[in-house]
Amino acid sequence: MSRVTEAPGLHRNGDVPAEHVSPRTTSFDDSQLEGAAIAMGGALHGSGSSAPRKTKPVAVAVPQASSPDLELRASLDREEAATRRIRELEAELAERSLAEDKVALSTRLQQLERDLDVYREAKRSAELAVLDTRSVWKHAEQRITKLRESHTYRLGQVMMTGFSSWRDRMRLPARIAAWYRDYRHSLSLPADLVPTGAAPEYLQLSEIALAKAHKEGLAAAERWIQDQRPRGSVLSRVLLDLAKQARTADPAAAVALAKAAAEADPNEGRIKLLAFTLMDTGSIDEASAILQEALRAGAALNATETRRYEELMALERFKDQGIRLPRPVSRKAPGARLNILLYVPQSLPYHWSSTSMRTHALAQELARHGCSVRVVTQPGYPVRNTGASRKSGPDMVDGIAYHRMAPIETAPAIIDQYARDAGVALGRTARTLEADILVVATDLEAAYPAAIAARMSGAALVLDCQRLAAGTDTASANDKAALLGRADEALVAEASLVLTRWPGASEALAARQVPPAKLLMLGESAPAFKADEKTPAWRSDPALKDRLVLGYVGDPYEDLDLEGLGDAFDMLVANGIDVGLAVFGVGSRFLKLHERLSHRGHGERVLFPGRPKVGSIAEAYKAIDIFVTPTLAATSRTERTRFELVDALLHGKTIVASDGPVARAILGDAAVWIDDGENGLFETLSRLADDASQRGTQQERSAGRAEQWRSLSSAAFLVEQLRNTRAVASS
C-alpha cells in the first residue's frame, strides 16, 4: 500500500499555516498505480491508431512525498508539541512560584506573628476589662441603692402611694413632714447621672467651625474652637470634623487636627479615627503603629474598620516586599497577525466613560491596521458577586470582542494578594487567546496583575500612561506616595513600551530616566459609532430651545468645578443673559448640581438627561453651544489626560477651560481660557455670550486644532513598534 500526501497549504481563515495541521492522506492499491502509469504513458506517447479508444476512468495520484520530507514534517510537529508543552509547564511553574514566593510568605508570617502577639495582649486586656466591668457593675448597684434612699426617690414614692386610699390620703401630710425632716440628711444625686447636654453643644460648635474653615481657613477655625474652651469630648469631635474636611485638600493639616482630637479626648474611638486619618493621608507605618497599640489595649473593630485594617496591612506587606513577578515563560512563535489584548477595569456596553471610550477608540484603530484585538475586563466585571451567574461568551461591540473573567474573592484594595490572583487569571486568559501584546493602563491595580500575566503568557507588556504623578521630592513624600512611586518605576522598567496621551507626558517621563526609545506619543482619539435613530432631539427641549446653551459631556471628575459652574450660571441669569445648561453624565455630583440650580429657580433652564447612548453622543454635542470645563486647583496629586477636551474638540465645539499644562497642550489656541479671580468663569462666559463672532472664530479654531490632533495620532507607527517589540521579544 502506498501513501500520498497532499501539498501543504493554508486554512480558509488564513491565520494558521497548514504545516500546523495533521496531513491528510489518500491510499491507492499497487495495481491501480500501475494501470494509471500505463494509461498516462499511452496518452503522452500517442498510439498508432487514430480511432478513439474506450478507456476506463482511473485514479490519478499526487506525487508522493519523499521519506526525508515526511521525517522533517514529523520532527517539526514533535518540536511544536514539545514547545507547547514546555510553555504550559513554565506557566504552571510561574503560578507555583507566585503561590510559594518566600519573600511574600515571610512577610505574611511576620505579620501573623505580630497579630498573634497583639491578640494575646488584647486578651489579657479583655480579662482585666471583665474584672473592671464586674467592679463597675457592683459599684452601679450600690449607687442605685443610694439613689433609692435619696430625697427625690422618697418624695416620688410618697406622692405615688399617698392617694391609693382614703387612709393614705389622711397619712400623706405626716409622711411629707417626715420626708422634710430627713431632707437635710439625704444624699444628693450622683453628678454622672445628670444629662450633660454635650450633643447640642457639639452640633452648634461644629457648624460654626466648619463655616469658619470654609471662609477663613482651617487655622482660624481651629483657633476659634480652642478659644471656646468646650469640654474635651466636644472639642475632640469638632476637631475631627475639621480633619475630615481637610483630608483631601490639606493632608498635613488633617493629621494635625486628628492628633489634637485624640489628645483632647484619648478614648478608643478617637485613637482609631486618628489611625485611619493617617492612613487616608498616605501614612503607613505611623497609622499601623497607632492601630496596633489600640488593639493591644482591647479596642474592637467593626466590619468597616476591619476591612480598612486589612487594607492597611496589605499596604504594609506591599511596602516590605514590593513588586513580585514570576520567571518569564518562553515566547511563542509570532503568527501572521499581531494579537493584542487590552486589559481594562470597565468597558462598553456596560459603562459609558472616558476609560471605555478611550479603550474602544484604540481597539478600532488597531483593528483598522490589521491587528487582532480583544478586550479583557478585570475579574468579576460587570458581576461583582463571586456566586453570581455570568453571560457565556464575549460581548461584541462594533466587531470588537469584550471578554469577561470570573470574579475572585480578593478585593482590589488588598493589593498584594489581589495582584497575584488577578494576574494568574489574566495570564490564563492571555494564554488561551494567544496574546502577543498586553496593553494596560499604568494604575497599580491594573498594571501589577498585567505584569504578572505578561510573564506567565509570554506576551510583551505595554503601559498606557493616562495619569502622571506630580513630581515630588522623595524625602518629603508620604509612605504611600513613595511606595507607589517605586512600584511605577518597577512596572515601567518591566514594560517593553510606554504610551503617552499628551505631549508633555513624554517629556516628564523622559526627565524621570525613562529611556526615550521606550516612549511613544499616541494621543487621544474618540471612537466612531453608528447614529442611533431613536436619539432624542435635546436641542428642541423647552429648557434649551432658543437659548445660548452651556454644557458638559463626560465624567464627574474630582477636579471638575461644578460648584463654580453653578455659581456662574446663576450670575449669568441674574444679569439678564438668556442661557441654558445641559449636562450629559451620571454621578452624585451632577445630581447635587441639578438640585442646587433647581432650588435657585433655574429648573426650567437646565437639562440633565444622564449619560447618552453611544449612538447619541454626536446629538448631545449638537445641543451644546459652549463646552465648559472649569477645574479646581491642587485637588489631585496626579495629572490626567483630558479625554473630554479631545472629544469636544473633535466635535467642533467652542471650549471654555481652565488653563493648565495638559489642557494647553491639547487645545492650543482653540480654547477660551477662564479669567483669574473669584468670578472669572462668569466674566469669561459673559463676554463670550455677547460676542457671536468670537464664538464662530473659536469653532473654526477647534476644527483646525482637531485636524492637527488627528495628525498626532500615531496608531500606524504604534502597530509598527508593536511588531518590532514582538519580534525582539520572540528572538
Buried (B, 14 or more C-beta within 10 A) or exposed (E): EEEBBEEEEEEEEEEEEEEEEEBEEEEBEEEBBEBBEEBEEEEEEEEEEEEEEEEEEBEEBEEBBEEEEBEEBEEEBEEEEEEEEEBEEBBEBBBEBBEEBEEBEEBBEEBEEBBEEBEEBBEEBEEEBEEEEEEEEEEEEEEEEBBEEBBEBBBEEBEEEBEEEEEEEEBBEEBBEEBEEEEEEBEEEEEEEEEEEEEEBBEEBBEBBBEBBEEEBBEEBBEBBBEEEBBBBBBBBBBBBBBBBBBBEBBEBBBBBBBBBBBBBEEEBBBBBBBBBBBBBBBBEBBBEBBBBBBBEBBEBEEEBEBBBBBBBBBBBBBBBEBBBBEBBEBBEBBEEBBBBBBBBBBBBBBBBBBBBBBBBBBBBBBEBEBBBBBBBBBBBBBEEEEEEEEEEBBEBBEBBBBBBEBBEBEBBBBBBBBBBBBBBBBBBBBEBBBBBBBBBBBBBBBBBBBBBBBBBBBBBBBBBBBBBEEEEEEEBBBBBBBBBBBBBBBBEBBBBBBBBBBBBBEBBBEEEBEEEBBBBBBBBBBEBEEBEEBBEBBEBEBBEEBBBBBBBBBBBEBBBBBBBBBBBBBBBEEEBEBBBBBBBBBEBBEBBBEBBBEBEBEEBBBBBEBBBBBBBBBBBBBBBBBBBBBBEEEBBEBBBBBBBBBBBBBBBBBBBBEBEBBBBBBBEBBBBBBEEEEBBBBBBBEBBEEEEBBEEBBEBBBBBBEEBEEBBBBEEBBEBBBEBBEEBBE
